[in-house]
Amino acid sequence: MKLSKKIILITITVLFVSLSISSAVLTVNFKKNYTEAILIGTYGIGHSLNSIVTELLSLGLPIESFTGMDKKCRQLLENNAYVSYVGIADINGEMLYHSDPAVVGKVFADDVMKRSIASLKPLTQSYKRFDGPTYYDLTIPIIDSANAHRGLIRIGFRTSVISDRVLSALLQVILIFSLSFTAIVLLINYFMSRFVSRPVINVSEHAKKIAYGDYDVKLAVTTNDEVGILADSVNQIALQVKQKTHDLETAKDHLEELVDKRTADLRAANEDLKKFTYIVSHDMRAPLINIKGFSGELRSATDTIQSAVEELIPFMNTENREAVRAAIHEDVPEALAFIATSVTRMDSLINSILKLSRLGHRDLTFEPIDMNDLVQNILKSIAHQIEERHVRVNVESLPEVTADRISMEHILGNLLDNAIKYLSQERAGEIRIWGEQGEKVTTFHIQDNGKGIAEQDIPKIFEIFNRLGVQDVPGEGMGLAYVQTVVRRHGGHIRWASEPGMGTTFTFIISKKLVNGGTYEY
């Protein structure tokens, strides 16, 4: 509902209630005042008739022998249309004179007559007459000059005289109320439309233009009231929004330039990384191959030298003989073995770097994957490790996920391999795997009851070439680095919870929001 209609509705409601209450009060007061006026007028008629009767009594005429009194009663009835009857009765209740000749001579002994006879003062009564209608009955006692109660005058009229007049007045009030109400509503509507609604609508339309980006149209401020203040505020808002929009556009342009620069830097860094990968795969591997080859040559030469030296040893003194034998049989083979081990270790590290680099640049192929089947296949591939370590693996129902299958195999394979490697020797190994399907992400958990992660190792948990805890199992320290890289490429992240001596739980989250180009939105 529009503001103007709300204001008009409230105003009309208040006005209607006010006028209704005023009309009700006026009607009640009118009824009261009109009733009093009718009664006073009726008593006036009765007192005028009482004056005539008293004067005749003072002349010594008996009350029952007045001439023309019936006619007088009828004249009073004719001259006062609202009066229903006029009568004069003696103190015994016999009607001596009456506007209705049929009533003359009758004796009334009803309660109204009894109260009228008993009262020495003017009396007003309301009663329901035998013919049905309700009447007001006014009694005026007739007291002669000797202060003797000689009779009474009774004048009556229907109560409907008052109710009909009040109803007529009420209809007039309603008519006036309706006309006044309509006129006031029309005036309120006119002034509301001109001085409130139209300015507010103008402000609203101007605000819509601001919302659509038109900040140059200025709203005219013609008043100093609340609407004028609102219009001025909207103008100020338009100026501020225009300035802020300009600032945002400037910041956006600067940010785009910065993003372009950072993108260029990232491309350059990727090129450097590719070059580094090439160096690792070619320039560093070539010397290793040479070292490995020459180590073999040295081993063959050592065997030849050993045969020749064995023939010369008998001609050496005891001290030289022992030194030569130690060099030939212990020092040289040990050095060659160390060189071979170091070459193998370096070759393994180079392969790990290349593998991690390929993981970061390999195109991912996203497809729906049944994680239950994938986990079972991984468990089959490491079944010998599970049997050897007597590990109990509990796989709960896992949700399906849209992801790169090779990446999921890397993630779960490395986490399960670590869980088995770092199980405690003090108790039977247990591994639990479960997952949950969320609205935006899919979550997987791998929990073990192994050695746990020491507090000092936590900051280094995903560092490349870093291995945690006591080095009593083989490895290069690349597994968790692989896992973190692949999880991030799926728009997710990995976290852990661990207690030394109790076990570790790794949790990784895969985003469900796949965007164009086969990548996940971060």
VOVEXBA-923945 format. One record per residue (C-alpha): x, y, z. Coordinates in steps of 0.02 Angstrom, whole numbers, plus 50000, padded with zeros to 5 digits. Example, Ala and Ser with C-alpha at 12.3 -4.5 7.8 and 13.67 -1.06 7.14 Angstrom:
BEGIN
<atom <50615, 49775, 50390>>
<atom <50684, 49947, 50357>>
//
This chain:
BEGIN
<atom <50000, 50000, 50000>>
<atom <50065, 50172, 49955>>
<atom <50115, 50295, 50091>>
<atom <49982, 50421, 50040>>
<atom <49846, 50289, 50050>>
<atom <49908, 50235, 50221>>
<atom <49904, 50415, 50285>>
<atom <49731, 50444, 50210>>
<atom <49668, 50281, 50284>>
<atom <49732, 50327, 50457>>
<atom <49660, 50502, 50443>>
<atom <49491, 50437, 50383>>
<atom <49487, 50311, 50525>>
<atom <49525, 50444, 50656>>
<atom <49401, 50564, 50577>>
<atom <49266, 50431, 50567>>
<atom <49288, 50382, 50749>>
<atom <49289, 50565, 50804>>
<atom <49134, 50610, 50705>>
<atom <49045, 50451, 50762>>
<atom <49079, 50490, 50945>>
<atom <49027, 50671, 50919>>
<atom <48867, 50616, 50833>>
<atom <48826, 50493, 50971>>
<atom <48855, 50626, 51105>>
<atom <48750, 50752, 51009>>
<atom <48609, 50626, 50989>>
<atom <48609, 50582, 51174>>
<atom <48610, 50766, 51225>>
<atom <48474, 50806, 51099>>
<atom <48363, 50668, 51168>>
<atom <48390, 50729, 51345>>
<atom <48359, 50912, 51304>>
<atom <48208, 50876, 51193>>
<atom <48130, 50766, 51327>>
<atom <48153, 50904, 51455>>
<atom <48079, 51031, 51335>>
<atom <47926, 50923, 51300>>
<atom <47898, 50892, 51485>>
<atom <47916, 51077, 51527>>
<atom <47795, 51124, 51388>>
<atom <47672, 50993, 51444>>
<atom <47682, 51053, 51624>>
<atom <47650, 51227, 51558>>
<atom <47489, 51166, 51477>>
<atom <47439, 51079, 51638>>
<atom <47475, 51233, 51746>>
<atom <47373, 51345, 51631>>
<atom <47226, 51224, 51645>>
<atom <47254, 51213, 51833>>
<atom <47243, 51403, 51847>>
<atom <47072, 51401, 51763>>
<atom <47010, 51261, 51877>>
<atom <47076, 51346, 52034>>
<atom <46995, 51510, 51985>>
<atom <46826, 51423, 51960>>
<atom <46844, 51337, 52128>>
<atom <46878, 51505, 52212>>
<atom <46711, 51564, 52144>>
<atom <46628, 51426, 52245>>
<atom <46584, 51315, 52098>>
<atom <46594, 51129, 52132>>
<atom <46730, 51041, 52029>>
<atom <46607, 50921, 51951>>
<atom <46493, 51060, 51881>>
<atom <46613, 51160, 51772>>
<atom <46533, 51207, 51606>>
<atom <46634, 51185, 51445>>
<atom <46781, 51100, 51528>>
<atom <46770, 50950, 51409>>
<atom <46783, 51069, 51264>>
<atom <46932, 51153, 51344>>
<atom <47020, 50984, 51358>>
<atom <46987, 50949, 51174>>
<atom <47053, 51121, 51125>>
<atom <47215, 51088, 51218>>
<atom <47231, 50922, 51126>>
<atom <47201, 51007, 50958>>
<atom <47323, 51148, 50994>>
<atom <47463, 51028, 51047>>
<atom <47475, 50891, 50919>>
<atom <47597, 50785, 51019>>
<atom <47476, 50772, 51168>>
<atom <47372, 50611, 51171>>
<atom <47248, 50653, 51309>>
<atom <47198, 50787, 51436>>
<atom <47085, 50746, 51583>>
<atom <47026, 50808, 51753>>
<atom <46983, 50681, 51891>>
<atom <46925, 50696, 52070>>
<atom <47018, 50622, 52218>>
<atom <46919, 50461, 52199>>
<atom <46988, 50427, 52026>>
<atom <46829, 50469, 51931>>
<atom <46865, 50556, 51767>>
<atom <46759, 50716, 51771>>
<atom <46818, 50794, 51609>>
<atom <46920, 50721, 51467>>
<atom <46972, 50754, 51287>>
<atom <46895, 50585, 51246>>
<atom <46708, 50591, 51291>>
<atom <46703, 50401, 51307>>
<atom <46817, 50409, 51459>>
<atom <46712, 50537, 51555>>
<atom <46628, 50462, 51709>>
<atom <46744, 50312, 51722>>
<atom <46832, 50275, 51884>>
<atom <47016, 50225, 51869>>
<atom <47095, 50124, 52007>>
<atom <47257, 50072, 51921>>
<atom <47429, 50103, 51996>>
<atom <47460, 50258, 51890>>
<atom <47298, 50338, 51954>>
<atom <47335, 50288, 52133>>
<atom <47508, 50369, 52127>>
<atom <47433, 50522, 52043>>
<atom <47299, 50541, 52180>>
<atom <47428, 50514, 52317>>
<atom <47548, 50647, 52253>>
<atom <47525, 50827, 52311>>
<atom <47661, 50885, 52191>>
<atom <47676, 50877, 52002>>
<atom <47718, 50698, 51953>>
<atom <47790, 50621, 51793>>
<atom <47758, 50437, 51760>>
<atom <47792, 50316, 51616>>
<atom <47674, 50172, 51588>>
<atom <47609, 50053, 51456>>
<atom <47427, 50085, 51424>>
<atom <47296, 49951, 51389>>
<atom <47297, 49991, 51202>>
<atom <47482, 49946, 51187>>
<atom <47590, 50105, 51168>>
<atom <47697, 50174, 51309>>
<atom <47652, 50347, 51375>>
<atom <47722, 50486, 51480>>
<atom <47589, 50541, 51606>>
<atom <47604, 50711, 51692>>
<atom <47498, 50739, 51847>>
<atom <47464, 50911, 51923>>
<atom <47366, 50910, 52088>>
<atom <47217, 51030, 52106>>
<atom <47230, 51125, 52271>>
<atom <47093, 51252, 52314>>
<atom <47114, 51415, 52410>>
<atom <47084, 51322, 52572>>
<atom <47231, 51211, 52531>>
<atom <47116, 51062, 52507>>
<atom <47159, 50927, 52381>>
<atom <47009, 50930, 52264>>
<atom <47071, 50825, 52116>>
<atom <47205, 50813, 51983>>
<atom <47244, 50855, 51802>>
<atom <47322, 50720, 51694>>
<atom <47405, 50754, 51526>>
<atom <47485, 50613, 51427>>
<atom <47582, 50587, 51266>>
<atom <47665, 50438, 51185>>
<atom <47852, 50408, 51217>>
<atom <47866, 50380, 51029>>
<atom <47845, 50568, 51010>>
<atom <48020, 50588, 51082>>
<atom <48097, 50435, 50997>>
<atom <48026, 50487, 50827>>
<atom <48096, 50661, 50848>>
<atom <48264, 50593, 50904>>
<atom <48267, 50474, 50755>>
<atom <48230, 50618, 50638>>
<atom <48369, 50720, 50718>>
<atom <48486, 50570, 50707>>
<atom <48451, 50552, 50521>>
<atom <48491, 50736, 50498>>
<atom <48653, 50713, 50596>>
<atom <48699, 50562, 50490>>
<atom <48665, 50659, 50332>>
<atom <48769, 50806, 50391>>
<atom <48902, 50685, 50453>>
<atom <48909, 50597, 50284>>
<atom <48920, 50759, 50186>>
<atom <49051, 50830, 50303>>
<atom <49149, 50667, 50304>>
<atom <49148, 50657, 50114>>
<atom <49201, 50839, 50096>>
<atom <49340, 50821, 50225>>
<atom <49404, 50660, 50145>>
<atom <49408, 50741, 49974>>
<atom <49501, 50891, 50044>>
<atom <49624, 50780, 50137>>
<atom <49652, 50676, 49980>>
<atom <49682, 50832, 49877>>
<atom <49805, 50910, 49999>>
<atom <49891, 50743, 50032>>
<atom <49912, 50715, 49846>>
<atom <49978, 50890, 49814>>
<atom <50087, 50920, 49965>>
<atom <50138, 50744, 50020>>
<atom <50109, 50606, 49893>>
<atom <50170, 50697, 49738>>
<atom <50333, 50758, 49818>>
<atom <50364, 50586, 49893>>
<atom <50331, 50503, 49724>>
<atom <50453, 50624, 49644>>
<atom <50583, 50577, 49775>>
<atom <50547, 50392, 49745>>
<atom <50565, 50409, 49556>>
<atom <50727, 50505, 49579>>
<atom <50791, 50368, 49696>>
<atom <50750, 50238, 49561>>
<atom <50852, 50338, 49435>>
<atom <50997, 50337, 49559>>
<atom <50977, 50149, 49577>>
<atom <50991, 50131, 49387>>
<atom <51148, 50239, 49380>>
<atom <51077, 50410, 49334>>
<atom <51161, 50526, 49461>>
<atom <51151, 50690, 49365>>
<atom <50964, 50728, 49381>>
<atom <50942, 50845, 49529>>
<atom <50780, 50845, 49628>>
<atom <50703, 51017, 49657>>
<atom <50685, 51064, 49841>>
<atom <50534, 51179, 49860>>
<atom <50490, 51160, 50045>>
<atom <50578, 51158, 50212>>
<atom <50472, 51019, 50287>>
<atom <50515, 50835, 50305>>
<atom <50485, 50802, 50119>>
<atom <50602, 50944, 50074>>
<atom <50734, 50876, 50193>>
<atom <50710, 50703, 50115>>
<atom <50730, 50774, 49939>>
<atom <50889, 50866, 49989>>
<atom <50956, 50707, 50070>>
<atom <50922, 50608, 49910>>
<atom <51017, 50739, 49810>>
<atom <51163, 50724, 49931>>
<atom <51156, 50535, 49919>>
<atom <51159, 50547, 49728>>
<atom <51317, 50654, 49736>>
<atom <51400, 50536, 49860>>
<atom <51352, 50381, 49761>>
<atom <51417, 50463, 49602>>
<atom <51582, 50501, 49688>>
<atom <51593, 50327, 49764>>
<atom <51552, 50248, 49596>>
<atom <51689, 50349, 49515>>
<atom <51809, 50296, 49652>>
<atom <51757, 50115, 49629>>
<atom <51782, 50126, 49441>>
<atom <51955, 50199, 49470>>
<atom <51995, 50064, 49598>>
<atom <51927, 49933, 49479>>
<atom <52038, 49994, 49337>>
<atom <52187, 49995, 49455>>
<atom <52142, 49822, 49517>>
<atom <52125, 49757, 49339>>
<atom <52296, 49828, 49298>>
<atom <52365, 49748, 49455>>
<atom <52282, 49581, 49413>>
<atom <52351, 49590, 49236>>
<atom <52524, 49624, 49307>>
<atom <52508, 49484, 49434>>
<atom <52444, 49368, 49297>>
<atom <52593, 49412, 49190>>
<atom <52707, 49383, 49338>>
<atom <52622, 49216, 49369>>
<atom <52644, 49166, 49188>>
<atom <52827, 49214, 49199>>
<atom <52843, 49114, 49360>>
<atom <52761, 48966, 49275>>
<atom <52884, 48981, 49132>>
<atom <53026, 48987, 49258>>
<atom <52952, 48834, 49343>>
<atom <52945, 48743, 49176>>
<atom <53126, 48790, 49145>>
<atom <53171, 48732, 49319>>
<atom <53080, 48569, 49287>>
<atom <53178, 48549, 49127>>
<atom <53340, 48583, 49219>>
<atom <53292, 48457, 49352>>
<atom <53242, 48327, 49224>>
<atom <53388, 48354, 49107>>
<atom <53534, 48454, 49173>>
<atom <53532, 48379, 49350>>
<atom <53490, 48203, 49295>>
<atom <53634, 48197, 49168>>
<atom <53771, 48220, 49301>>
<atom <53686, 48088, 49407>>
<atom <53691, 47966, 49263>>
<atom <53875, 48007, 49239>>
<atom <53911, 47984, 49424>>
<atom <53818, 47820, 49424>>
<atom <53912, 47761, 49269>>
<atom <54082, 47812, 49332>>
<atom <54043, 47731, 49499>>
<atom <54020, 47568, 49405>>
<atom <54184, 47597, 49315>>
<atom <54269, 47630, 49481>>
<atom <54195, 47469, 49551>>
<atom <54263, 47369, 49402>>
<atom <54432, 47456, 49416>>
<atom <54434, 47420, 49601>>
<atom <54410, 47235, 49567>>
<atom <54556, 47238, 49444>>
<atom <54665, 47335, 49565>>
<atom <54616, 47217, 49706>>
<atom <54680, 47066, 49606>>
<atom <54844, 47153, 49567>>
<atom <54869, 47214, 49744>>
<atom <54837, 47041, 49815>>
<atom <54991, 46980, 49720>>
<atom <55098, 47121, 49794>>
<atom <55036, 47109, 49974>>
<atom <55155, 46967, 50023>>
<atom <55304, 47081, 49983>>
<atom <55241, 47221, 50098>>
<atom <55278, 47244, 50281>>
<atom <55144, 47203, 50406>>
<atom <55087, 47385, 50436>>
<atom <55071, 47427, 50250>>
<atom <54990, 47260, 50213>>
<atom <54846, 47294, 50337>>
<atom <54821, 47472, 50276>>
<atom <54811, 47419, 50094>>
<atom <54691, 47278, 50133>>
<atom <54579, 47397, 50233>>
<atom <54577, 47522, 50091>>
<atom <54544, 47391, 49956>>
<atom <54416, 47285, 50047>>
<atom <54329, 47413, 50161>>
<atom <54356, 47598, 50123>>
<atom <54338, 47595, 49933>>
<atom <54181, 47481, 49930>>
<atom <54102, 47584, 50069>>
<atom <54133, 47746, 49974>>
<atom <54065, 47673, 49813>>
<atom <53910, 47608, 49905>>
<atom <53881, 47781, 49982>>
<atom <53896, 47861, 49809>>
<atom <53771, 47737, 49737>>
<atom <53649, 47764, 49881>>
<atom <53662, 47954, 49865>>
<atom <53635, 47946, 49677>>
<atom <53481, 47837, 49701>>
<atom <53416, 47955, 49836>>
<atom <53444, 48109, 49726>>
<atom <53361, 48023, 49578>>
<atom <53210, 47982, 49686>>
<atom <53198, 48164, 49744>>
<atom <53210, 48228, 49566>>
<atom <53071, 48108, 49515>>
<atom <52965, 48171, 49661>>
<atom <52989, 48352, 49607>>
<atom <52941, 48308, 49429>>
<atom <52790, 48213, 49491>>
<atom <52731, 48360, 49599>>
<atom <52758, 48479, 49453>>
<atom <52657, 48368, 49337>>
<atom <52517, 48359, 49466>>
<atom <52507, 48549, 49469>>
<atom <52497, 48565, 49281>>
<atom <52408, 48407, 49225>>
<atom <52238, 48435, 49146>>
<atom <52103, 48365, 49259>>
<atom <51960, 48261, 49191>>
<atom <51804, 48278, 49298>>
<atom <51681, 48135, 49304>>
<atom <51560, 48056, 49429>>
<atom <51658, 47936, 49539>>
<atom <51592, 47797, 49650>>
<atom <51708, 47824, 49798>>
<atom <51662, 47656, 49874>>
<atom <51732, 47563, 49721>>
<atom <51884, 47676, 49713>>
<atom <51929, 47646, 49896>>
<atom <51906, 47458, 49877>>
<atom <52025, 47456, 49728>>
<atom <52156, 47552, 49827>>
<atom <52138, 47431, 49973>>
<atom <52164, 47284, 49854>>
<atom <52325, 47363, 49790>>
<atom <52396, 47378, 49967>>
<atom <52321, 47217, 50033>>
<atom <52493, 47144, 50070>>
<atom <52535, 47292, 50183>>
<atom <52368, 47276, 50272>>
<atom <52393, 47090, 50302>>
<atom <52574, 47112, 50355>>
<atom <52529, 47244, 50485>>
<atom <52367, 47154, 50537>>
<atom <52264, 47312, 50506>>
<atom <52074, 47314, 50520>>
<atom <51999, 47437, 50393>>
<atom <51818, 47495, 50415>>
<atom <51746, 47580, 50259>>
<atom <51575, 47660, 50286>>
<atom <51459, 47711, 50145>>
<atom <51545, 47850, 50045>>
<atom <51455, 47983, 49940>>
<atom <51481, 47998, 49754>>
<atom <51588, 48145, 49698>>
<atom <51623, 48231, 49532>>
<atom <51813, 48243, 49522>>
<atom <51970, 48186, 49431>>
<atom <51988, 47999, 49459>>
<atom <52179, 47996, 49459>>
<atom <52181, 48139, 49585>>
<atom <52062, 48048, 49701>>
<atom <52172, 47893, 49689>>
<atom <52326, 47998, 49735>>
<atom <52237, 48079, 49884>>
<atom <52164, 47921, 49961>>
<atom <52314, 47814, 49914>>
<atom <52438, 47929, 50002>>
<atom <52328, 47955, 50156>>
<atom <52298, 47767, 50175>>
<atom <52482, 47730, 50145>>
<atom <52531, 47854, 50282>>
<atom <52399, 47784, 50400>>
<atom <52472, 47609, 50381>>
<atom <52654, 47667, 50390>>
<atom <52631, 47762, 50553>>
<atom <52527, 47636, 50649>>
<atom <52584, 47600, 50825>>
<atom <52672, 47436, 50863>>
<atom <52591, 47433, 51035>>
<atom <52413, 47393, 50977>>
<atom <52315, 47320, 50833>>
<atom <52297, 47443, 50690>>
<atom <52125, 47514, 50648>>
<atom <52081, 47630, 50504>>
<atom <51909, 47706, 50477>>
<atom <51851, 47791, 50316>>
<atom <51686, 47889, 50299>>
<atom <51612, 48041, 50212>>
<atom <51467, 48164, 50206>>
<atom <51375, 48246, 50062>>
<atom <51344, 48433, 50093>>
<atom <51251, 48564, 49993>>
<atom <51410, 48642, 49919>>
<atom <51550, 48522, 49966>>
<atom <51585, 48337, 49990>>
<atom <51689, 48288, 50142>>
<atom <51794, 48132, 50172>>
<atom <51883, 48073, 50331>>
<atom <52025, 47947, 50357>>
<atom <52054, 47906, 50540>>
<atom <52188, 47793, 50615>>
<atom <52242, 47742, 50790>>
<atom <52426, 47761, 50753>>
<atom <52568, 47862, 50828>>
<atom <52489, 48032, 50797>>
<atom <52580, 48193, 50752>>
<atom <52695, 48278, 50876>>
<atom <52661, 48462, 50912>>
<atom <52830, 48518, 50844>>
<atom <52794, 48432, 50677>>
<atom <52625, 48515, 50646>>
<atom <52692, 48675, 50559>>
<atom <52792, 48567, 50438>>
<atom <52658, 48439, 50398>>
<atom <52635, 48489, 50214>>
<atom <52813, 48545, 50178>>
<atom <52899, 48462, 50031>>
<atom <53034, 48332, 50076>>
<atom <52983, 48343, 50259>>
<atom <52950, 48183, 50354>>
<atom <52868, 48178, 50524>>
<atom <52922, 48088, 50682>>
<atom <53052, 47950, 50694>>
<atom <53117, 47898, 50521>>
<atom <53087, 47711, 50539>>
<atom <52991, 47690, 50375>>
<atom <53046, 47726, 50196>>
<atom <52987, 47879, 50099>>
<atom <53034, 48050, 50028>>
<atom <52912, 48160, 50125>>
<atom <52812, 48205, 49969>>
<atom <52645, 48117, 50000>>
<atom <52554, 48254, 50097>>
<atom <52623, 48387, 49979>>
<atom <52546, 48288, 49835>>
<atom <52381, 48276, 49928>>
<atom <52372, 48462, 49969>>
<atom <52411, 48511, 49789>>
<atom <52277, 48398, 49716>>
<atom <52144, 48446, 49844>>
<atom <52172, 48631, 49809>>
<atom <52152, 48600, 49622>>
<atom <51979, 48531, 49664>>
<atom <51930, 48693, 49752>>
<atom <51945, 48614, 49923>>
<atom <52061, 48605, 50072>>
<atom <52130, 48477, 50192>>
<atom <52142, 48482, 50381>>
<atom <52189, 48363, 50519>>
<atom <52161, 48324, 50702>>
<atom <52291, 48224, 50796>>
<atom <52338, 48170, 50971>>
<atom <52512, 48098, 50998>>
<atom <52503, 47915, 51044>>
<atom <52316, 47904, 51002>>
<atom <52301, 47929, 50814>>
<atom <52264, 48053, 50675>>
<atom <52113, 48102, 50571>>
<atom <52137, 48184, 50401>>
<atom <51986, 48272, 50326>>
<atom <51983, 48337, 50148>>
<atom <51842, 48435, 50067>>
<atom <51801, 48436, 49881>>
<atom <51701, 48581, 49808>>
<atom <51542, 48538, 49712>>
<atom <51540, 48701, 49611>>
<atom <51616, 48655, 49444>>
<atom <51635, 48801, 49322>>
<atom <51671, 48812, 49136>>
<atom <51841, 48749, 49086>>
<atom <51843, 48598, 49201>>
<atom <51903, 48687, 49357>>
<atom <51824, 48720, 49525>>
<atom <51776, 48892, 49587>>
<atom <51877, 48936, 49743>>
//
